[in-house]
Amino acid sequence: MSTYRSACPYDCPDGCSLLVETQGDRVCAVTGDPANPYTQGRVCGKMRHLPQAVNSPHRILTPLRRTGEKGEGKFAPISWAEAVEEISVRWKELMARYGAETILPCSYAGTMGAVQRHGGDGFFHALGAAELVRTLCSSGKSAGWERVMGTSCDLSPWDVAHSDLILVWSSDLLSTRIHLVPFLRQARDRGAKVVLIDVYANLTEMFAHQTLLVKPGSDGALALSLLQVLDAEGLTDQAYLAAHTTGWEELRATLGRWTPEATQAITGLEPETVRALAREYGRAKAPCIILGSGFSRSGNGGEATRAIAALPAAVGAWAKQGGGTYGVCSSPNLVDKSLMKRPDLAGPGRQQVNINQIGPALLGEGVKTPIHSLYVYHCNPASVLSDQNGVLRGLERQDLFTVVHERYMTDTAKYADIILPAPYMVECEDLYTPYGYRQIQYVRPVVSPPGEVKSNWEVFSLLARAMGIEDPHFQRGAGELCREMVEGSAALTPGEKERVLAGEPVVLETPFPLPVETADGRIHLADPAPITWYPPHGGPEPFRLVCAPVMQTLNSSFNEIPDLQQMRGERTVRMNQSDAARLGLRAGERVVCSNDLGRMEGALALDRAVAPGTVVVQGVYPGANAVNSLTHPRLSDLGAATTLNDNTVEVRRA
């Protein structure tokens, strides 16, 4: 038995450092590496079950060509030479007829490594393909934050331990930030109060002293109401506002519109509840907001982020250790990833397709050049994108040449013309910089890839040759590229670079006070206009739908692991108990959620408190008629982001 260092590649802020036990080319166990001071040797249940996936006999191990109908999942093995030739011949034919923009890449965050995630960017730039706008997750939150804070980073997770009032806002810590929990507990042990603000009582409630249930899409109104009380009761830090912000007086002049009485119908909260929270926040020594992303996946999510980001500035929280926010932008750029993204190869004026609108784009809506080829890697658009039925109709097109690089027969892979076998992170080389704290780790493969599996970077190198792309960049090895990024880093000392290249997890300290990274060094509260609130998109149906995370899977990742599927259980639909009683529905009954896009079934759950008029569905389950059959491809106000939590549904007995 041998043990090697590795790192988690998945879309999670914690970026766990791992120890992988192997016997020959078989992965026997995955545990946490105690050398990482944040993850501290702990690992989530998903990664503990990873050996079941890596060693599974159901993996795709050779290139495949479709032999049945699209969606039927019937394929026959072919060689890599045949696969690359077929892809390159079809692409050259399509490019000659329609232009290179008829080819669309589709990838997101199935792997977070600098090489394997971003290596395709440069390839498709060089090819001249359409450009995918990747704003699927929290781009609305990022855009709102940037309006206020520029490129500033917020707290590191261990800073939370110094807070004396913690607002966990729209975040299920046990499902999305499990390694933050020990620091939350440290703060509690020191006397900190924890308040959960969400549309339902998620698992974080077990650590909270108080839970406030708000209506979906009302978070910005709540933040403005808190600001109004802080201002009216003299709880703002005028010295900090004068020295470190712009636009406070302009914003202040608008706050009279947002009294707790005025926002009660919007948020669903009693005025005295809002006043009490504002007073606690204003009187706290180091208040911290742990800010999730669910609230920002709305038509007003960017503006809501602006409002929440104004709260720490109003009370001068950034000047106090443990004060501010955590969860927005907690890791600076430790390495220059443009080496992999290669923006210099991108031609001007290329067609852009937003990832949230791939369904309409495949059906010819909003594109100047029709899409005739889709190349999918580390993404499962048939499951994870909004308007699932639209995406599936697009994938069914007989004139769409689809290539999918994948490990398992996912919902998307079933529609492919060519499938290419993909690796797990234990089988390839990469460089990881998690977005939840200042950490970097270089990993090498710890087992050989099975069968004919090839990494993203290896495939793009093959396709570059076949397509006649002569840039020598595409023939460099992944290890060479990782080393160049590390050695060129301005954020790392020579000693830290040496440790990174030796495979150690390197965690950097957080500066205090955190610098404000805007053009003028100030926090902007009225740029380009004072922060406000406006209604989300909504819809005609009576219940607002919220898509929430679940502990056992991450989007559609880990759906290939039977034990995790069993632990997750069947899909549930959570409702407010009074709403269920009004409809004559009982816990455990099968119910149908529907709107103009589609329908989805699940078992009714009434075990957790839910805001009135709200339906919560956790997890992305495989198959058609999943939760994304109910989510529109509309975009957020800022950041052109997903609005998957801004939809309405009918609910009835199945």
Buried (B, 14 or more C-beta within 10 A) or exposed (E): EEEBBBBBBBBBBBBBBBBBBBEEBEBBBBBBBEBBEBBBBBBBEBBBBBBBBBBBEEBBBBBBBBEEEBBEBEBEBBEBEEBBEBBBEBBEEBBEEBBBBBBBBBBBBBBBBBBBBBBBBBBBBBBBBBBBBBBBBBBBBBBBBBBBBBEBBBBBBBBBBBBBBBBBBBBBBBBBBBBBBBBBBBBBEEEBBBBBBBBBBBBBBEBBEBBBBBBBBBBBBBBBBBBBBBBBEEBBBEEBBEEBBBBBEBBBEBBEBBBBEBBBEBBBBEBEBBBBBBBBBBEBBBBBBBBBBBBBBBBBBBBBBBBBBBBBBBBBBBBBBBBBBBBBBBBEEBBBBBBBBBEEBBEEEBBBBBBBBBBBBBBEEEBEBBBBBBBBBBBBBBBBBBBBBBBBEBBEBEEBBBBBBBBBBBBBBBBBBBBBBBBBBBBBBBBBBBBBBBBBBBBBBBBEBBEBBBBBBBBBBBBBBBBEBEBEBBEBEBBEBBBBBBBEBEBBEEEBBBBBBEBBBBBBEBEBEBEBBBEEEBBBBBBEEBBBBEEBBBBEBEBBBBBBBBBBBBBBBBBBBEBBBEBBEEBBBBBBBEBBEEBEBEEEBEBBBBBEBBBBBBBBBBEBBBBBBBBBBBBBBBEBBBBBBBBBBBBBBBBBBBBBBBBBBBBEEE
